[in-house]
Structure formats: C-alpha cells, structure tokens
C-alpha cells in the first residue's frame, strides 16, 4: 500500500457528513503486507461543540466508510461517533 486512505462519516441515509477527510500532508513510504498483517492510519477530528468550528453537535454518524489507498472498493463499519472536520494520515505498518 502507498498513500492515504479515503475516510468518510455517513448519516443513516448513506450520505456523507460534511465532507470526506482531508489529507494531513505527512510524508509516507510503501507498506508491504503479508497475509494476516495489518496496516494502520490516524484520523483526527474537531470537537463539534466548540463554537466557530462549522460543525454541528446534531450530526450523528451511522457508519464509517474507508477506501484503502488507490482502491475503489470501500470497507464500511457501523459507528456512533460524534466528529467532523476529519483529517487523515497515510497508512503505516500496524
């Protein structure tokens, strides 16, 4: 793998909350995985209760959608986190 995953938070109807995560511009290197090995990445968010963030505390996630770097098929998992203004770092060996 090489680069950044695509990360979005979804409402129950499947629409993206606010916008997909932006890349944090951290330098990255290729990650080579053998069967059974894992990769990881860091996602950061803003506290929506802070005034002036452009976030809403009423946004409730139903799922998180992740696209591995350079892939067009996503992985989707249920979620109930409160988050917005996501930034994502590159994949690294896990």
N, CA, C and O of each residue as an XYZ file, in Angstrom:
376
protein
N       0.849     -1.176      0.000
C       0.000      0.000      0.000
C       0.889      1.232      0.000
O       2.017      1.220      0.492
N       0.346      2.277     -0.562
C       1.093      3.522     -0.595
C       0.129      4.688     -0.556
O      -0.721      4.827     -1.435
N       0.255      5.518      0.447
C      -0.525      6.738      0.485
C      -1.570      6.797      1.572
O      -1.423      6.222      2.651
N      -2.624      7.508      1.254
C      -3.678      7.829      2.213
C      -4.957      7.048      1.921
O      -5.306      6.843      0.759
N      -5.654      6.614      2.967
C      -6.973      6.036      2.741
C      -7.996      7.155      2.561
O      -7.752      8.296      2.955
N      -9.126      6.827      1.973
C     -10.257      7.746      1.929
C     -11.154      7.428      3.107
O     -11.496      6.263      3.314
N     -11.547      8.426      3.887
C     -12.357      8.208      5.083
C     -13.530      9.177      5.085
O     -13.351     10.380      4.896
N     -14.732      8.650      5.299
C     -15.938      9.471      5.401
C     -16.806      8.962      6.532
O     -16.847      7.765      6.816
N     -17.496      9.883      7.168
C     -18.536      9.533      8.137
C     -19.866      9.642      7.412
O     -20.065     10.547      6.601
N     -20.781      8.718      7.703
C     -22.054      8.667      6.989
C     -23.244      8.819      7.922
O     -23.248      8.316      9.046
N     -24.262      9.532      7.422
C     -25.559      9.564      8.087
C     -26.253      8.222      7.850
O     -25.786      7.421      7.040
N     -27.352      7.972      8.539
C     -28.107      6.725      8.377
C     -28.606      6.530      6.946
O     -28.764      5.393      6.501
N     -28.857      7.626      6.217
C     -29.331      7.504      4.837
C     -28.187      7.245      3.844
O     -28.434      7.118      2.645
N     -26.942      7.165      4.330
C     -25.794      6.870      3.479
C     -25.067      8.084      2.937
O     -24.020      7.944      2.305
N     -25.604      9.281      3.173
C     -24.923     10.484      2.684
C     -23.745     10.839      3.591
O     -23.740     10.527      4.782
N     -22.753     11.495      3.002
C     -21.531     11.863      3.727
C     -21.795     13.061      4.631
O     -22.391     14.051      4.209
N     -21.348     12.963      5.870
C     -21.447     14.071      6.818
C     -20.340     15.072      6.497
O     -19.161     14.717      6.475
N     -20.714     16.288      6.256
C     -19.821     17.415      5.982
C     -18.998     17.193      4.717
O     -19.362     17.724      3.668
N     -17.912     16.438      4.767
C     -17.064     16.140      3.608
C     -16.102     15.023      3.993
O     -15.874     14.795      5.181
N     -15.529     14.318      3.009
C     -14.541     13.286      3.352
C     -13.326     13.906      4.052
O     -13.085     15.109      3.950
N     -12.577     13.078      4.756
C     -11.383     13.543      5.460
C     -10.371     14.143      4.493
O     -10.202     13.654      3.376
N      -9.702     15.197      4.927
C      -8.618     15.782      4.148
C      -7.295     15.164      4.586
O      -7.152     14.731      5.730
N      -6.339     15.126      3.681
C      -5.022     14.553      3.987
C      -4.201     15.528      4.823
O      -4.260     16.740      4.622
N      -3.432     14.979      5.768
C      -2.656     15.845      6.653
C      -1.255     16.184      6.136
O      -0.506     16.884      6.817
N      -0.893     15.708      4.965
C       0.368     16.013      4.286
C       1.606     15.409      4.967
O       2.724     15.872      4.741
N       1.413     14.393      5.787
C       2.533     13.679      6.386
C       3.245     12.871      5.298
O       2.600     12.293      4.422
N       4.569     12.836      5.360
C       5.327     12.021      4.403
C       4.987     10.547      4.611
O       4.652     10.132      5.720
N       5.075      9.760      3.536
C       4.739      8.347      3.647
C       5.686      7.485      2.833
O       6.383      7.963      1.937
N       5.691      6.205      3.168
C       6.513      5.204      2.491
C       5.628      4.023      2.144
O       4.560      3.860      2.734
N       6.052      3.191      1.194
C       5.265      1.989      0.885
C       5.141      1.079      2.110
O       6.069      0.955      2.908
N       3.986      0.457      2.235
C       3.735     -0.521      3.299
C       3.446     -1.846      2.612
O       2.476     -1.965      1.863
N       4.276     -2.827      2.864
C       4.081     -4.144      2.266
C       3.524     -5.075      3.340
O       4.118     -5.241      4.405
N       2.381     -5.675      3.044
C       1.715     -6.552      3.998
C       1.748     -7.993      3.521
O       1.527     -8.284      2.345
N       2.027     -8.879      4.449
C       1.925    -10.312      4.194
C       0.566    -10.766      4.707
O      -0.050    -10.059      5.504
N       0.083    -11.921      4.273
C      -1.216    -12.398      4.765
C      -1.278    -12.373      6.292
O      -0.368    -12.847      6.973
N      -2.358    -11.816      6.808
C      -2.567    -11.739      8.247
C      -1.998    -10.493      8.895
O      -2.306    -10.222     10.056
N      -1.175     -9.723      8.191
C      -0.627     -8.496      8.751
C      -1.617     -7.344      8.584
O      -2.542     -7.414      7.774
N      -1.407     -6.295      9.354
C      -2.306     -5.150      9.346
C      -1.567     -3.863      9.032
O      -0.355     -3.754      9.217
N      -2.321     -2.906      8.557
C      -1.833     -1.540      8.373
C      -2.691     -0.646      9.261
O      -3.758     -1.051      9.722
N      -2.218      0.563      9.495
C      -2.974      1.496     10.331
C      -2.852      2.905      9.768
O      -1.998      3.179      8.924
N      -3.717      3.793     10.245
C      -3.655      5.204      9.888
C      -4.320      5.984     11.001
O      -5.103      5.430     11.772
N      -4.011      7.267     11.088
C      -4.555      8.135     12.136
C      -5.586      9.067     11.522
O      -5.350      9.685     10.484
N      -6.738      9.157     12.186
C      -7.780     10.108     11.805
C      -7.957     11.073     12.968
O      -8.093     10.660     14.119
N      -7.952     12.351     12.654
C      -8.168     13.378     13.678
C      -9.468     14.105     13.376
O      -9.900     14.188     12.226
N     -10.086     14.630     14.434
C     -11.343     15.333     14.283
C     -11.369     16.573     15.162
O     -10.517     16.757     16.031
N     -12.351     17.408     14.920
C     -12.589     18.605     15.713
C     -13.780     18.340     16.623
O     -14.718     17.649     16.227
N     -13.754     18.870     17.811
C     -14.882     18.768     18.743
C     -15.987     19.689     18.240
O     -15.832     20.911     18.247
N     -17.096     19.109     17.806
C     -18.199     19.870     17.233
C     -18.882     20.809     18.192
O     -19.642     21.676     17.761
N     -18.636     20.665     19.491
C     -19.278     21.555     20.462
C     -18.527     22.876     20.611
O     -19.015     23.779     21.290
N     -17.354     23.012     19.995
C     -16.587     24.255     20.076
C     -17.172     25.252     19.078
O     -17.235     24.955     17.885
N     -17.598     26.421     19.538
C     -18.170     27.419     18.628
C     -17.173     27.817     17.538
O     -15.968     27.895     17.774
N     -17.706     28.066     16.338
C     -16.885     28.542     15.238
C     -16.207     27.451     14.423
O     -15.469     27.757     13.486
N     -16.438     26.193     14.756
C     -15.790     25.109     14.013
C     -16.512     24.778     12.719
O     -15.941     24.130     11.842
N     -17.758     25.213     12.588
C     -18.554     24.854     11.417
C     -19.150     23.469     11.546
O     -19.728     22.943     10.596
N     -19.010     22.878     12.721
C     -19.539     21.541     12.986
C     -20.870     21.655     13.723
O     -21.188     22.696     14.297
N     -21.627     20.593     13.698
C     -22.902     20.569     14.404
C     -22.939     19.385     15.362
O     -22.632     18.258     14.974
N     -23.311     19.637     16.596
C     -23.429     18.544     17.564
C     -24.615     17.650     17.243
O     -24.760     16.583     17.840
N     -25.477     18.069     16.302
C     -26.624     17.239     15.924
C     -26.259     16.180     14.886
O     -27.064     15.289     14.615
N     -25.052     16.260     14.295
C     -24.638     15.261     13.314
C     -24.356     13.949     14.022
O     -23.462     13.874     14.865
N     -25.110     12.920     13.687
C     -24.945     11.597     14.294
C     -24.508     10.604     13.230
O     -25.212     10.408     12.239
N     -23.366      9.984     13.422
C     -22.880      9.027     12.438
C     -23.599      7.693     12.572
O     -23.966      7.271     13.669
N     -23.789      7.048     11.443
C     -24.337      5.692     11.417
C     -23.271      4.706     10.948
O     -23.341      3.512     11.238
N     -22.260      5.237     10.202
C     -21.213      4.359      9.675
C     -19.958      5.156      9.353
O     -19.999      6.375      9.182
N     -18.852      4.445      9.275
C     -17.587      4.984      8.786
C     -17.256      4.213      7.517
O     -17.317      2.984      7.498
N     -16.906      4.933      6.461
C     -16.522      4.300      5.194
C     -15.040      4.593      4.952
O     -14.600      5.739      5.034
N     -14.271      3.524      4.650
C     -12.840      3.664      4.389
C     -12.502      3.006      3.055
O     -12.870      1.859      2.799
N     -11.797      3.751      2.216
C     -11.243      3.221      0.975
C      -9.744      3.048      1.182
O      -9.056      4.034      1.444
N      -9.214      1.836      1.074
C      -7.756      1.679      1.151
C      -7.099      2.518      0.046
O      -7.729      2.793     -0.975
N      -5.833      2.927      0.245
C      -5.167      3.749     -0.769
C      -5.235      3.124     -2.165
O      -4.990      1.931     -2.344
N      -5.569      3.951     -3.133
C      -5.595      3.566     -4.547
C      -6.577      2.441     -4.856
O      -6.366      1.676     -5.797
N      -7.642      2.335     -4.076
C      -8.666      1.319     -4.295
C     -10.016      1.991     -4.516
O     -10.222      3.134     -4.108
N     -10.936      1.276     -5.164
C     -12.273      1.816     -5.417
C     -13.365      1.061     -4.672
O     -14.545      1.386     -4.801
N     -12.973      0.051     -3.889
C     -13.930     -0.695     -3.080
C     -13.719     -0.313     -1.620
O     -12.600     -0.364     -1.109
N     -14.801      0.070     -0.958
C     -14.689      0.545      0.428
C     -15.014     -0.552      1.435
O     -15.596     -1.589      1.117
N     -14.610     -0.266      2.649
C     -14.959     -1.061      3.825
C     -15.855     -0.153      4.654
O     -15.516      1.008      4.881
N     -16.987     -0.662      5.107
C     -17.916      0.161      5.882
C     -18.239     -0.538      7.185
O     -18.528     -1.735      7.209
N     -18.188      0.231      8.282
C     -18.479     -0.304      9.611
C     -19.471      0.605     10.327
O     -19.428      1.822     10.151
N     -20.374      0.026     11.140
C     -21.276      0.856     11.937
C     -20.483      1.772     12.871
O     -19.388      1.428     13.315
N     -21.047      2.927     13.158
C     -20.369      3.903     14.011
C     -21.383      4.819     14.667
O     -22.443      5.098     14.106
N     -21.052      5.278     15.844
C     -21.899      6.262     16.528
C     -21.053      7.403     17.077
O     -21.431      8.041     18.060
N     -19.908      7.664     16.445
C     -19.039      8.725     16.945
C     -19.574     10.090     16.556
O     -20.296     10.231     15.568
N     -19.217     11.083     17.335
C     -19.547     12.467     17.019
C     -18.254     13.118     16.549
O     -17.331     13.307     17.341
N     -18.182     13.457     15.285
C     -16.943     14.000     14.740
C     -17.227     14.823     13.497
O     -18.261     14.658     12.851
N     -16.292     15.716     13.167
C     -16.366     16.484     11.928
C     -14.989     17.049     11.625
O     -14.063     16.893     12.421
N     -14.849     17.700     10.484
C     -13.563     18.241     10.033
C     -12.443     17.210     10.169
O     -11.410     17.479     10.783
N     -12.658     16.039      9.594
C     -11.678     14.960      9.697
C     -10.428     15.254      8.882
O     -10.496     15.816      7.789
N      -9.282     14.861      9.438
C      -8.037     14.801      8.684
C      -7.501     13.391      8.856
O      -7.698     12.764      9.897
N      -6.820     12.896      7.829
C      -6.314     11.525      7.857
C      -4.837     11.525      7.480
O      -4.391     12.285      6.620
N      -4.096     10.649      8.150
C      -2.695     10.450      7.831
C      -2.525      9.259      6.914
O      -3.486      8.530      6.667
N      -1.317      9.046      6.401
C      -1.065      7.925      5.490
C      -1.072      6.596      6.224
O      -0.944      6.548      7.447
N      -1.223      5.519      5.467
C      -1.139      4.192      6.073
C       0.303      3.923      6.478
O       1.247      4.391      5.841
N       0.445      3.159      7.549
C       1.757      2.716      8.015
C       1.614      1.278      8.487
O       0.498      0.785      8.655
N       2.724      0.611      8.699
C       2.681     -0.767      9.182
C       2.037     -0.793     10.551
O       2.324      0.056     11.395
N       1.164     -1.767     10.775
C       0.440     -1.851     12.033
C       0.998     -2.925     12.858
O       0.523     -3.161     13.968
